[in-house]
């Protein structure tokens, strides 16, 4: 059973809400107003009623994405409103207001399934470090790291190739690309900066004398705790 949230100012939530309530999911409705989002309940899927005011609905969808919405976002539109929906809405799916319970249930299951797969495939957790590929961010024991784009790429490459030793030339090729004309000194500089930002976990990036670097893997209880 999924937790569904319908953002709609229409009495009764329009035709979709009654159809959703025929399913086994738990459904809640709040007014489709930005001020209502502050105390909005958590949900596995969020529906935005875009039947009446497409401009306001688009703005609401953008606000939801700006606030870091983790749930799939589905817009409810009329057939005429389909032409106004585009990728800049930031929605995961669109559904007609005339959709029946069977179609709604299928859309919910697919949306939840896709989001679960994305979260598993875009997040790496190892040795006290969490790397989120989708947002290009990383944390150490829950503390956000302020990384440049290239530092993030370097950390991501190390974490996805644990315990393997790479020469500076290999790292330069894999992270910076074959068309990069800088010297291997660039690798040393970025490794030094990355270690500084890792703090107590700086030893995750180990030096192999006369060869290069490798990402050391620790069990959770072995990884140093962040001070």
Backbone as JSON, one array per atom type, in Angstrom:
{
  "sequence": "XXXXXXXXXXXXXXXXXXXXXXXXXXXXXXXXXXXXXXXXXXXXXXXXXXXXXXXXXXXXXXXXXXXXXXXXXXXXXXXXXXXXXXXXXXXXXXXXXXXXXXXXXXXXXXXXXXXXXXXXXXXXXXXXXXXXXXXXXXXXXXXXXXXXXXXXXXXXXXXXXXXXXXXXXXXXXXXXXXXXXXXXXXXXXXXXXXXXXXXXXXXXXXXXXXXXXXXXXXXXXXXXXXX",
  "N": [[0.84, -1.2, 0.0], [0.61, 2.14, -0.93], [1.49, 5.52, 0.06], [-0.33, 8.22, -0.88], [-0.41, 11.54, -2.08], [-2.5, 14.17, -2.89], [-2.47, 17.19, -4.5], [-4.72, 19.52, -4.69], [-7.14, 22.0, -5.21], [-9.74, 21.68, -5.78], [-13.09, 20.85, -4.92], [-13.46, 17.81, -3.28], [-11.33, 16.85, -4.65], [-11.56, 16.49, -7.38], [-12.17, 14.31, -10.25], [-10.18, 12.32, -10.04], [-9.43, 11.76, -7.37], [-11.63, 10.28, -6.09], [-11.38, 7.95, -7.65], [-8.82, 7.06, -6.94], [-9.28, 6.46, -4.28], [-10.67, 4.14, -4.43], [-8.82, 2.24, -4.59], [-6.29, 0.28, -2.83], [-4.55, 1.99, -1.64], [-3.38, 4.57, 0.63], [-4.83, 7.69, 0.71], [-4.38, 11.2, 0.68], [-5.44, 14.61, 0.71], [-4.49, 17.96, 0.02], [-4.76, 21.55, -0.25], [-3.8, 22.96, -3.4], [-1.54, 24.87, -3.04], [1.34, 26.9, -2.6], [1.94, 27.65, 0.08], [0.9, 25.61, 1.56], [2.65, 23.55, 1.37], [4.57, 23.48, 3.29], [3.83, 22.09, 5.61], [3.15, 19.7, 4.51], [2.17, 16.28, 4.34], [4.29, 13.35, 4.26], [4.8, 11.33, 1.33], [4.51, 8.57, -0.97], [3.94, 8.94, -3.63], [3.21, 11.91, -5.38], [0.49, 13.77, -6.51], [-0.37, 16.38, -8.69], [-2.92, 18.58, -9.27], [-3.62, 19.78, -12.31], [-5.65, 20.67, -13.87], [-7.25, 22.99, -13.86], [-5.66, 25.42, -13.73], [-3.01, 25.75, -15.55], [-0.61, 27.19, -15.54], [-0.21, 27.89, -12.83], [-0.05, 25.31, -11.78], [2.25, 24.33, -13.02], [4.14, 26.04, -11.88], [3.9, 25.23, -9.22], [4.83, 22.6, -9.36], [7.51, 23.09, -9.99], [8.33, 24.35, -7.66], [8.07, 22.26, -5.84], [10.08, 20.55, -6.76], [12.28, 22.16, -6.27], [12.37, 22.22, -3.52], [13.45, 19.8, -2.93], [12.03, 17.38, -3.41], [11.54, 13.96, -2.94], [9.81, 12.1, -3.85], [7.99, 10.51, -6.57], [6.47, 12.61, -9.03], [3.38, 13.38, -10.32], [1.38, 14.82, -12.78], [-1.99, 15.83, -13.08], [-4.06, 16.19, -15.75], [-6.28, 17.7, -18.21], [-7.38, 16.49, -21.43], [-6.94, 18.48, -23.3], [-5.03, 19.94, -21.97], [-2.69, 18.53, -22.22], [-0.99, 19.4, -24.22], [0.38, 21.51, -23.13], [2.15, 20.54, -21.31], [5.53, 19.97, -20.52], [9.07, 19.08, -20.46], [10.26, 20.86, -18.69], [8.57, 21.12, -16.57], [9.3, 19.35, -14.64], [8.2, 16.91, -13.86], [7.4, 13.43, -13.23], [5.55, 11.91, -14.54], [2.44, 12.01, -16.4], [-1.1, 12.18, -16.25], [-4.39, 11.61, -17.43], [-7.37, 13.25, -16.34], [-9.56, 11.68, -16.56], [-8.81, 9.1, -16.13], [-9.13, 5.71, -15.06], [-9.46, 3.59, -12.08], [-7.78, 1.25, -12.46], [-5.8, 2.07, -14.3], [-4.68, 4.2, -12.86], [-3.64, 2.83, -10.65], [-1.7, 1.28, -11.9], [0.01, 3.3, -12.83], [0.91, 4.38, -10.41], [2.28, 2.18, -9.27], [4.31, 1.8, -11.19], [5.64, 4.27, -11.06], [6.61, 4.34, -8.41], [8.23, 2.09, -8.48], [10.15, 2.8, -10.44], [11.4, 5.0, -9.19], [12.52, 3.79, -6.93], [14.4, 2.1, -8.11], [16.08, 4.0, -9.3], [17.11, 5.32, -7.04], [18.61, 3.3, -5.85], [20.52, 2.8, -7.8], [21.91, 5.19, -8.09], [23.22, 5.89, -5.8], [26.0, 5.55, -3.76], [27.45, 3.87, -1.09], [30.06, 3.59, 1.09], [32.54, 2.72, 3.38], [32.0, 4.83, 5.25], [31.52, 6.94, 3.57], [29.16, 8.59, 1.54], [27.94, 8.75, -1.67], [26.16, 10.54, -4.01], [25.12, 10.1, -7.12], [23.2, 11.31, -8.72], [22.82, 13.93, -7.82], [25.34, 14.9, -7.74], [26.78, 15.0, -5.31], [28.39, 14.51, -2.12], [28.9, 12.89, 1.05], [30.39, 12.64, 4.31], [30.02, 10.51, 6.86], [27.45, 11.59, 7.05], [27.97, 14.28, 6.92], [28.01, 16.97, 4.7], [30.17, 17.28, 1.87], [32.14, 19.81, 0.51], [32.75, 19.85, -2.57], [34.58, 20.35, -5.61], [33.61, 20.0, -9.07], [35.44, 18.31, -10.42], [36.8, 17.16, -8.27], [34.71, 15.71, -7.16], [34.26, 13.89, -9.25], [36.66, 12.48, -9.19], [36.62, 11.31, -6.61], [34.33, 9.74, -6.93], [35.19, 7.99, -8.94], [37.26, 6.61, -7.63], [35.76, 5.38, -5.55], [34.09, 3.68, -6.95], [35.83, 1.85, -7.89], [37.08, 0.13, -5.88], [39.96, -0.67, -3.94], [41.59, -1.12, -6.12], [44.63, -0.37, -7.78], [45.76, 2.59, -9.26], [47.68, 4.23, -11.7], [49.04, 7.55, -11.97], [48.84, 8.43, -14.57], [46.77, 6.78, -15.54], [44.61, 7.64, -13.97], [44.46, 10.27, -14.81], [43.69, 9.89, -17.43], [41.21, 8.53, -17.13], [39.6, 10.19, -15.48], [40.06, 12.88, -16.21], [40.16, 12.71, -18.94], [41.11, 11.73, -22.3], [41.77, 13.86, -23.89], [42.92, 15.75, -22.31], [45.52, 17.96, -21.6], [47.14, 18.54, -19.5], [49.66, 17.98, -16.92], [50.64, 15.09, -14.89], [50.88, 16.03, -12.39], [48.61, 17.38, -11.76], [46.85, 15.43, -10.85], [47.96, 14.74, -8.36], [47.61, 17.14, -6.96], [44.79, 17.34, -6.82], [44.19, 15.01, -5.4], [45.39, 15.59, -2.96], [43.83, 17.8, -2.12], [41.35, 16.56, -1.98], [41.73, 14.65, 0.02], [42.12, 16.37, 2.2], [39.57, 17.42, 2.48], [38.15, 15.16, 3.12], [38.86, 14.76, 5.71], [39.01, 13.01, 8.72], [38.84, 10.71, 7.3], [40.78, 10.69, 5.41], [42.66, 8.76, 4.82], [41.39, 6.97, 3.24], [42.02, 7.3, 0.6], [44.67, 5.9, -0.53], [48.25, 5.9, -0.88], [50.29, 4.28, -3.18], [53.44, 3.45, -3.23], [55.67, 4.59, -5.69], [53.91, 3.89, -7.68], [51.03, 4.74, -7.69], [47.74, 5.58, -6.77], [45.12, 4.3, -4.6], [41.79, 3.3, -3.6], [41.01, 2.71, -0.38], [39.17, 0.26, 1.32], [37.03, 0.02, 4.07], [35.48, -1.82, 6.73], [32.31, -0.88, 8.19], [32.58, -0.56, 10.97], [35.26, -0.21, 11.17], [35.95, 2.08, 9.91], [37.11, 5.35, 10.54], [35.48, 7.48, 12.88], [33.69, 10.48, 12.19], [34.86, 13.53, 13.43]],
  "CA": [[0.0, 0.0, 0.0], [1.4, 3.36, -1.05], [0.95, 6.76, 0.61], [-0.52, 9.13, -2.0], [-0.79, 12.91, -1.72], [-3.11, 14.89, -4.0], [-2.5, 18.63, -4.32], [-5.85, 20.0, -5.48], [-8.05, 22.91, -4.51], [-11.1, 21.36, -6.21], [-13.86, 20.1, -3.92], [-13.41, 16.37, -3.51], [-10.14, 16.46, -5.4], [-11.84, 16.22, -8.79], [-12.51, 12.91, -10.54], [-9.11, 11.38, -9.76], [-9.41, 11.36, -5.97], [-12.52, 9.14, -5.84], [-10.84, 6.76, -8.29], [-7.71, 6.61, -6.12], [-9.8, 5.92, -3.03], [-11.16, 2.8, -4.68], [-7.67, 1.35, -4.51], [-5.89, -0.05, -1.46], [-3.57, 2.97, -1.16], [-3.84, 5.62, 1.53], [-4.87, 8.94, -0.06], [-4.65, 12.44, 1.4], [-5.54, 15.78, -0.17], [-4.29, 19.29, 0.59], [-4.91, 22.56, -1.3], [-2.66, 23.14, -4.31], [-1.01, 26.2, -2.77], [2.7, 26.8, -2.07], [1.98, 27.77, 1.54], [0.48, 24.34, 2.16], [3.71, 22.55, 1.23], [5.43, 23.49, 4.48], [3.41, 21.03, 6.52], [2.58, 18.61, 3.72], [2.58, 14.95, 4.81], [5.15, 12.6, 3.35], [4.03, 10.48, 0.42], [5.28, 7.79, -1.93], [3.67, 9.57, -4.92], [2.48, 13.17, -5.26], [-0.29, 14.17, -7.67], [-0.69, 17.8, -8.76], [-4.09, 18.83, -10.12], [-3.31, 20.85, -13.25], [-6.78, 20.79, -14.79], [-7.82, 24.32, -13.92], [-4.69, 26.49, -13.97], [-1.77, 25.1, -15.95], [0.53, 28.02, -15.14], [-0.03, 27.72, -11.39], [0.36, 23.94, -11.55], [3.65, 24.24, -13.42], [4.91, 26.72, -10.85], [3.88, 24.39, -8.02], [5.73, 21.48, -9.63], [8.88, 23.59, -9.89], [8.6, 24.59, -6.24], [8.24, 20.95, -5.23], [11.41, 20.06, -7.12], [13.27, 23.02, -5.62], [12.43, 21.86, -2.1], [14.08, 18.5, -2.78], [11.04, 16.3, -3.36], [12.1, 12.64, -3.25], [8.75, 11.23, -4.35], [7.58, 10.75, -7.96], [5.51, 13.69, -9.18], [2.5, 13.12, -11.45], [0.42, 15.89, -13.04], [-3.31, 15.44, -13.56], [-4.44, 17.18, -16.75], [-7.32, 17.37, -19.18], [-6.78, 16.13, -22.71], [-6.46, 19.72, -23.91], [-3.86, 20.42, -21.24], [-1.5, 17.74, -22.54], [-0.09, 20.15, -25.1], [1.13, 22.49, -22.34], [3.11, 19.85, -20.44], [6.85, 19.79, -21.11], [10.08, 18.57, -19.54], [10.63, 21.85, -17.66], [7.69, 20.99, -15.41], [10.0, 18.55, -13.64], [7.34, 15.84, -13.38], [7.79, 12.08, -13.62], [4.52, 11.32, -15.39], [1.22, 12.81, -16.56], [-2.24, 11.29, -16.38], [-5.63, 12.31, -17.71], [-8.31, 13.27, -15.22], [-10.57, 10.65, -16.8], [-8.23, 7.77, -15.93], [-9.83, 4.86, -14.11], [-8.65, 3.02, -10.98], [-6.77, 0.31, -12.91], [-4.69, 2.84, -14.87], [-4.05, 4.93, -11.77], [-2.86, 1.88, -9.85], [-0.52, 0.92, -12.68], [0.92, 4.46, -12.84], [1.51, 4.47, -9.08], [3.26, 1.1, -9.12], [5.45, 2.07, -12.06], [6.37, 5.44, -10.55], [7.33, 3.93, -7.19], [9.27, 1.15, -8.89], [11.23, 3.53, -11.11], [12.13, 5.82, -8.22], [13.32, 2.89, -6.08], [15.54, 1.66, -8.91], [16.98, 5.15, -9.47], [17.79, 5.59, -5.79], [19.6, 2.26, -5.62], [21.58, 2.86, -8.8], [22.63, 6.46, -8.1], [23.81, 6.18, -4.5], [27.08, 4.64, -3.36], [27.81, 4.0, 0.31], [31.2, 2.76, 1.4], [33.57, 3.2, 4.32], [31.62, 6.1, 5.86], [31.28, 7.93, 2.54], [27.97, 8.42, 0.72], [28.05, 9.5, -2.92], [24.9, 10.58, -4.75], [25.46, 10.42, -8.5], [22.18, 12.15, -9.37], [22.96, 15.32, -7.4], [26.77, 15.21, -7.72], [27.12, 15.4, -3.94], [28.98, 13.46, -1.29], [28.89, 13.14, 2.49], [31.2, 11.81, 5.18], [29.24, 10.31, 8.09], [26.31, 12.51, 7.03], [28.41, 15.68, 6.76], [28.21, 17.28, 3.29], [31.5, 17.69, 1.43], [32.12, 20.9, -0.47], [33.67, 19.39, -3.6], [34.47, 20.85, -6.97], [33.13, 18.96, -9.97], [36.5, 17.35, -10.69], [37.03, 16.42, -7.03], [33.63, 14.73, -7.07], [34.52, 12.84, -10.24], [37.8, 11.68, -8.72], [36.14, 10.5, -5.5], [33.4, 8.76, -7.48], [35.96, 6.97, -9.66], [37.92, 5.78, -6.62], [34.78, 4.59, -4.8], [33.53, 2.64, -7.83], [36.9, 0.9, -8.2], [37.76, -0.05, -4.59], [41.16, -1.51, -3.75], [42.42, -1.2, -7.32], [45.69, 0.63, -7.84], [45.79, 3.31, -10.53], [48.78, 5.17, -11.86], [48.59, 8.92, -12.21], [48.46, 8.51, -15.98], [45.47, 6.15, -15.68], [43.62, 8.54, -13.37], [44.35, 11.43, -15.69], [42.92, 9.47, -18.6], [39.85, 8.14, -16.77], [38.85, 11.27, -14.85], [40.18, 14.13, -16.96], [39.92, 12.42, -20.34], [42.28, 11.6, -23.17], [42.1, 15.13, -24.54], [43.48, 16.69, -21.33], [46.94, 18.13, -21.89], [47.88, 18.86, -18.28], [50.57, 16.94, -16.42], [50.16, 14.21, -13.81], [50.89, 16.81, -11.14], [47.21, 17.73, -11.51], [46.27, 14.35, -10.05], [48.47, 14.88, -6.99], [46.97, 18.31, -6.36], [43.4, 17.02, -6.53], [44.18, 14.0, -4.34], [45.71, 16.29, -1.71], [42.65, 18.59, -1.74], [40.27, 15.64, -1.63], [42.07, 14.1, 1.34], [41.87, 17.41, 3.2], [38.13, 17.56, 2.68], [37.66, 13.94, 3.75], [39.14, 14.86, 7.14], [39.48, 11.8, 9.38], [38.82, 9.61, 6.34], [41.73, 10.97, 4.33], [43.41, 7.56, 4.49], [40.67, 6.17, 2.25], [42.79, 7.39, -0.64], [46.01, 5.5, -0.16], [49.34, 6.06, -1.84], [51.1, 3.09, -3.44], [54.73, 4.05, -3.57], [56.21, 4.4, -7.04], [52.87, 3.42, -8.61], [49.92, 5.69, -7.8], [46.79, 5.67, -5.66], [44.01, 3.35, -4.57], [40.74, 3.58, -2.62], [41.0, 1.68, 0.66], [37.82, -0.05, 1.79], [36.95, -0.38, 5.47], [34.17, -2.17, 7.26], [31.72, 0.29, 8.85], [33.09, -0.37, 12.32], [36.66, 0.11, 11.1], [36.13, 3.43, 9.39], [37.19, 6.35, 11.61], [34.27, 8.31, 13.05], [33.92, 11.9, 11.91], [34.91, 14.29, 14.67]],
  "C": [[0.87, 1.25, 0.0], [0.69, 4.53, -0.39], [0.88, 7.78, -0.54], [-0.97, 10.49, -1.5], [-1.29, 13.62, -2.97], [-3.14, 16.38, -3.68], [-3.57, 19.19, -5.25], [-6.73, 20.89, -4.64], [-9.5, 22.66, -4.91], [-11.83, 20.59, -5.12], [-13.83, 18.61, -4.24], [-12.24, 15.91, -4.32], [-10.37, 16.17, -6.86], [-12.11, 14.74, -9.0], [-11.44, 11.89, -10.18], [-9.14, 10.87, -8.33], [-10.37, 10.22, -5.67], [-12.0, 7.85, -6.46], [-9.68, 6.18, -7.48], [-8.2, 5.93, -4.84], [-10.43, 4.55, -3.19], [-10.04, 1.76, -4.58], [-7.31, 1.11, -3.04], [-4.9, 0.95, -0.87], [-4.21, 3.96, -0.2], [-3.72, 6.96, 0.82], [-5.18, 10.12, 0.84], [-4.66, 13.59, 0.41], [-5.27, 17.05, 0.62], [-4.45, 20.3, -0.56], [-3.64, 22.73, -2.11], [-2.12, 24.55, -4.19], [0.39, 26.06, -2.16], [2.78, 26.84, -0.55], [1.64, 26.47, 2.23], [1.6, 23.29, 2.14], [4.58, 22.44, 2.47], [5.11, 22.33, 5.41], [2.79, 19.85, 5.77], [3.06, 17.26, 4.25], [3.47, 14.25, 3.8], [4.3, 11.65, 2.51], [4.97, 9.73, -0.51], [5.11, 8.35, -3.34], [2.86, 10.84, -4.67], [1.79, 13.49, -6.58], [-0.56, 15.67, -7.58], [-1.83, 17.99, -9.74], [-3.82, 20.04, -11.01], [-4.46, 21.1, -14.22], [-7.24, 22.24, -14.95], [-6.85, 25.42, -14.33], [-3.34, 25.86, -14.27], [-0.54, 25.87, -15.5], [0.83, 27.83, -13.66], [0.46, 26.31, -11.07], [1.83, 23.74, -11.91], [4.55, 24.88, -12.37], [5.0, 25.88, -9.58], [4.82, 23.2, -8.18], [7.19, 21.9, -9.5], [9.27, 23.83, -8.44], [8.86, 23.26, -5.53], [9.63, 20.39, -5.53], [12.5, 20.87, -6.44], [13.45, 22.65, -4.15], [13.0, 20.47, -1.87], [13.12, 17.35, -2.66], [11.67, 14.98, -3.79], [11.08, 11.72, -3.9], [8.47, 11.51, -5.82], [6.45, 11.78, -8.0], [4.7, 13.46, -10.46], [1.49, 14.26, -11.58], [-0.87, 15.31, -13.59], [-3.8, 16.53, -14.5], [-5.67, 16.73, -17.52], [-6.64, 17.02, -20.49], [-6.24, 17.37, -23.42], [-5.2, 20.24, -23.24], [-2.58, 19.67, -21.54], [-0.5, 18.52, -23.37], [0.78, 21.15, -24.34], [2.21, 21.85, -21.48], [4.42, 19.62, -21.17], [7.84, 19.35, -20.04], [10.44, 19.56, -18.43], [9.65, 21.91, -16.5], [8.38, 20.23, -14.29], [9.17, 17.42, -13.07], [7.82, 14.49, -13.9], [6.79, 11.45, -14.59], [3.34, 12.28, -15.47], [0.07, 11.83, -16.77], [-3.5, 12.12, -16.62], [-6.58, 12.21, -16.54], [-9.38, 12.2, -15.36], [-10.06, 9.23, -16.56], [-8.99, 7.0, -14.85], [-8.91, 4.28, -13.06], [-7.54, 2.09, -11.45], [-5.55, 1.04, -13.48], [-3.95, 3.6, -13.79], [-3.16, 4.03, -10.94], [-1.59, 1.49, -10.59], [0.49, 2.06, -12.69], [1.63, 4.6, -11.5], [2.59, 3.42, -8.92], [4.5, 1.34, -9.97], [6.3, 3.22, -11.54], [7.2, 5.08, -9.33], [8.48, 3.0, -7.55], [10.44, 1.84, -9.55], [12.06, 4.32, -10.13], [13.01, 4.96, -7.32], [14.56, 2.43, -6.82], [16.55, 2.78, -9.08], [17.77, 5.4, -8.2], [18.88, 4.56, -5.51], [20.79, 2.45, -6.55], [22.4, 4.14, -8.74], [23.3, 6.78, -6.77], [24.82, 5.11, -4.14], [27.41, 4.91, -1.9], [28.95, 3.04, 0.62], [32.11, 3.45, 2.4], [33.27, 4.56, 4.93], [31.35, 7.21, 4.87], [30.02, 7.59, 1.77], [28.08, 9.34, -0.49], [26.73, 9.4, -3.67], [25.21, 11.05, -6.17], [24.48, 11.4, -9.13], [22.33, 13.62, -9.02], [24.42, 15.78, -7.35], [27.2, 15.73, -6.34], [27.68, 14.21, -3.18], [28.96, 13.88, 0.17], [29.85, 12.18, 3.19], [30.48, 11.71, 6.51], [28.09, 11.32, 8.18], [26.67, 13.97, 6.86], [28.67, 15.97, 5.28], [29.64, 17.72, 3.01], [31.36, 18.77, 0.36], [33.17, 20.59, -1.54], [33.48, 20.14, -4.91], [34.0, 19.69, -7.85], [34.2, 17.9, -10.22], [36.86, 16.55, -9.44], [35.96, 15.35, -6.83], [33.87, 13.57, -8.04], [35.64, 11.92, -9.79], [37.36, 10.76, -7.58], [35.2, 9.39, -6.0], [34.16, 7.63, -8.2], [36.66, 6.04, -8.67], [36.91, 4.83, -5.96], [34.18, 3.47, -5.64], [34.58, 1.65, -8.3], [37.71, 0.63, -6.93], [38.92, -1.03, -4.67], [42.04, -1.65, -4.99], [43.44, -0.06, -7.34], [45.71, 1.25, -9.23], [47.01, 4.21, -10.57], [48.2, 6.56, -12.09], [48.15, 9.09, -13.67], [47.07, 7.9, -16.21], [44.36, 7.04, -15.13], [43.39, 9.76, -14.26], [43.49, 11.09, -16.91], [41.46, 9.21, -18.25], [39.0, 9.31, -16.26], [38.88, 12.55, -15.67], [39.94, 13.93, -18.47], [41.19, 12.43, -21.17], [42.71, 12.93, -23.78], [42.66, 16.16, -23.57], [45.0, 16.75, -21.51], [47.76, 18.49, -20.66], [48.74, 17.7, -17.84], [49.96, 16.14, -15.28], [50.18, 14.91, -12.46], [49.47, 17.22, -10.76], [46.54, 16.69, -10.62], [46.69, 14.5, -8.59], [47.79, 16.03, -6.26], [45.53, 17.98, -5.94], [43.28, 15.96, -5.44], [44.44, 14.67, -3.0], [44.5, 17.09, -1.22], [41.51, 17.68, -1.28], [40.52, 15.02, -0.26], [41.78, 15.11, 2.44], [40.38, 17.54, 3.51], [37.52, 16.31, 3.31], [37.95, 13.92, 5.25], [39.7, 13.57, 7.71], [39.5, 10.59, 8.45], [39.81, 9.81, 5.19], [42.49, 9.73, 3.89], [42.65, 6.63, 3.55], [41.38, 6.18, 0.9], [44.25, 7.12, -0.3], [47.01, 5.7, -1.27], [50.09, 4.73, -1.96], [52.43, 3.58, -4.01], [55.23, 3.61, -4.95], [55.19, 3.9, -8.06], [51.78, 4.48, -8.77], [49.05, 5.69, -6.57], [45.75, 4.56, -5.75], [43.03, 3.77, -3.48], [40.69, 2.43, -1.63], [39.59, 1.49, 1.2], [37.89, -0.54, 3.23], [35.55, -0.9, 5.77], [33.64, -0.97, 8.04], [32.32, 0.53, 10.23], [34.57, -0.02, 12.33], [36.91, 1.54, 10.64], [36.17, 4.44, 10.54], [35.93, 7.19, 11.68], [34.63, 9.76, 12.8], [33.88, 12.68, 13.2], [33.86, 15.38, 14.68]]
}
